[in-house]
Amino acid sequence: EPSRSTISGAVPSGTYISKDHKHIVIGANTDNLFKKLMCTIGRIQMASDPKYSTNALRVQHVDEIEDVISKWSASLDLKDSLEILQSNGIPAGPIYNAKDMIEDPHYKSRGLFETIEINGKQVKLPAILPKLSGTPGRTDWAGPDLGEHNYEVFSKILGMDDLMIEGLSR
């Protein structure tokens, strides 16, 4: 999972956590976008307050601004906050985790994941990229089982005798 972060010297620009524990990135660090964002999230007084009128001034009050946006973000599910922000012209987007990527229709339509069998189970893996028309690439083998080559490594590479190797498994 991503951790909350900001871009130093650009206020506000950062990631926030929504009510449904998803991550959203919001970038509203120009003077006009800041005013728009504050009006959009119901903080009209902050939009017109001179102490936030420029980025240089907002940098001085970054903690206060980040706190306001964090609280607003935490009050809504990701889908709702994105809809509100994007419909008001505020740059914002989701930050995906692996599950989000696998379920996203765009990722699916682009073939960004492939399914292979590992020990009788179907497992999704990132597909080979870029996809070339003549040689699109695919995963034919998931690799060895865990520990499959231990004896070989212990004896031939590490020079351990059978007694030492046997002692490892106790």
Rosetta blueprint (number, residue, H / E / L):
1 E L
2 P L
3 S L
4 R L
5 S L
6 T E
7 I E
8 S L
9 G L
10 A E
11 V E
12 P E
13 S E
14 G E
15 T E
16 Y E
17 I E
18 S L
19 K L
20 D L
21 H L
22 K L
23 H E
24 I E
25 V E
26 I E
27 G E
28 A L
29 N L
30 T L
31 D H
32 N H
33 L H
34 F H
35 K H
36 K H
37 L H
38 M H
39 C H
40 T H
41 I L
42 G L
43 R L
44 I H
45 Q H
46 M H
47 A H
48 S H
49 D L
50 P H
51 K H
52 Y H
53 S L
54 T L
55 N H
56 A H
57 L H
58 R H
59 V H
60 Q H
61 H L
62 V H
63 D H
64 E H
65 I H
66 E H
67 D H
68 V H
69 I H
70 S H
71 K H
72 W H
73 S H
74 A H
75 S L
76 L L
77 D L
78 L H
79 K H
80 D H
81 S H
82 L H
83 E H
84 I H
85 L H
86 Q H
87 S H
88 N L
89 G L
90 I L
91 P L
92 A E
93 G E
94 P E
95 I E
96 Y L
97 N L
98 A H
99 K H
100 D H
101 M H
102 I H
103 E H
104 D L
105 P H
106 H H
107 Y H
108 K H
109 S H
110 R L
111 G L
112 L L
113 F E
114 E E
115 T E
116 I E
117 E E
118 I E
119 N L
120 G L
121 K E
122 Q E
123 V E
124 K E
125 L E
126 P E
127 A L
128 I L
129 L L
130 P L
131 K L
132 L L
133 S L
134 G L
135 T L
136 P L
137 G L
138 R L
139 T L
140 D L
141 W L
142 A L
143 G L
144 P L
145 D L
146 L L
147 G L
148 E L
149 H L
150 N H
151 Y H
152 E H
153 V H
154 F H
155 S H
156 K H
157 I H
158 L L
159 G L
160 M L
161 D L
162 D H
163 L H
164 M H
165 I H
166 E H
167 G H
168 L H
169 S L
170 R L
